[in-house]
Amino acid sequence: MLWDPAVHEHFGERCYLYLITGRRADPTGTLSDDLRRLALSLGITSATAHALFGPYDVLFRFWGTNQSRQRFARGLKASAIQVVTIREFTASDVHYGLTATGAPSAAEISAQIDHIRAAAEAERLKPGAPVDQGVVELLLSRGLAHLIQPSVGVKFYLFLKSQLPETPPLDYTVRELRRTAQAENLQGISIYSGTGFVDLIMKAIAPNYDSLLEIVNSLRVVSKSLHFDPWSLPVADFGKAMMQETLDGVEGELGRALETLLSLEQDSARAELLRREIGSMDRRQMTALSNLAGEIYSRASGSDLERMSETLTACIAKSRKDLNRALSFLTSIEDDLRYFLPRFLAAHLGPRWLDQIRSSNLNLGINSPDALDRFTGSGPDKWTLGLMLRVLSESYVRFEGDLAADLHSIFTEGWRSHIRDIVDLRDEFAHGLLMTSVRARDFGGALGMKVRTMLIASQFQSRLEHHIDLYM
């Protein structure tokens, strides 16, 4: 089943085509195989990878969002694939010519949005698995999807660069190219217009190699009459190429979760593991995970973004080792605060800062004799994490001037209302209890709340660590 270009575009997807040359000669098509595996590991499933005859080794094409495009660029750069040349084309209009009625309207797509999402997510979860036949027939009848019969022959691509300052009228150009292609009995005709190393790309399937030269020459003559410089490349592996059609950018649970969670994952094996784990979740879990990931990534940056990305992927993979590594900063908060707090308060309140703190009737929530003795009878070297956080928070409220201003500039507001949550999270982590919540995958409940607290704690510790040197 082939999605109509209008459906892809409705979900923010565009068609990207790349011509790629590897560092080494590629007589067996190894580079195209490597690109197929890379694409799947990055969650890019609506893709085609062809080995080519000619100066380029591979034509790689996929439908995806701009995030998918960026993820492909990062993944390719981080991979072991050695690329010498890569040329990009971004299609703004795609013409399959499969219907006489034209592309479906936005209203027609919106009316069937639930059926589109259901079919797209079923395909992404289990590629190749049959989709509900009633849904398929509905999508086909509305022109939202098309059935393509397998073709036999020689696939080739024709690349056209305009000779004029402005590209000739698109409708007329497409009509003339298609008329010529149909007169030559070509199948599978697709015409892409856009920006990049050329202005137009045409894909078609010729009956056999014997007829290819004559057909290409006919298309070249027409192209030149339309003021284009044409050149062509035949496909070398049409029979075995990966050609899968999905909606990677569909705004459903799995699509959005993959877009967000895989965007920072450069390890292809790890990305594939995460994709399988997400695919094993039920709809409720995927929805909650996607919403949580979107919220966290919109609020995090820098080292906090890296920490939270590692934390979320550890939760998805249910990896104790990865979670311990990602949350190791929780054990640093108490040590850093024990060093920072007395020096910060002494800098603002003077050497007798401890007496001022004890005599200021701070609302510290002390409700046990042991805690009171710890506060009144000893210094910060004996204070608990919770007590130090409350002293810092109440100092912000009680003392005015530079102390409050400096606290405001150092720390974000969020931590003050989550002191109990931060302490409980640190204790759970220290006692190895977090994995119980992780195994339950309750991203919309208890685990989701803990992940949000992790972000607040990470932001607090990052800013504490950044400013601690000022008080050494």
Secondary structure, DSSP 8 states (H G I E B T S, - for coil): -EE-HHHHHHTT-EEEEEEEEESS--TT-HHHHHHHHHHHHTT--SEEEEEBSSS-SEEEEEEE-HHHHHHHHHHHHHSS--EEEEEEEEEEEEE----SS-S--HHHHHHTHHHHHHHHHHHHHSTT----HHHHHHHHHTTSEE------SEEEEEEEEESSSS---HHHHHHHHHHHHHHTT-EEEEEEEEEES-SEEEEEEES-HHHHHHHHHHHHHHHHHTTEEEEEEEBS-TTT-EE----TT-SSHHHHHHHHHTTT---HHHHHHHHHHHHTS-HHHHHHHHHHHHHHHHH--HHHHHHHHHHHHHHHHT-HHHHHHHTTTHHHHHHHHHHHHHHHHHHHH-TTHHHHHHTTT------SHHHHHHHHHS-GGG--HHHHHHHHHHHHHH--THHHHHHHHHS-GGGGGGHHHHHHHHHHHHTT-HHHHHHHT-TTTHHHHHHHHHHHHHHHHHHHHHHGGGG-
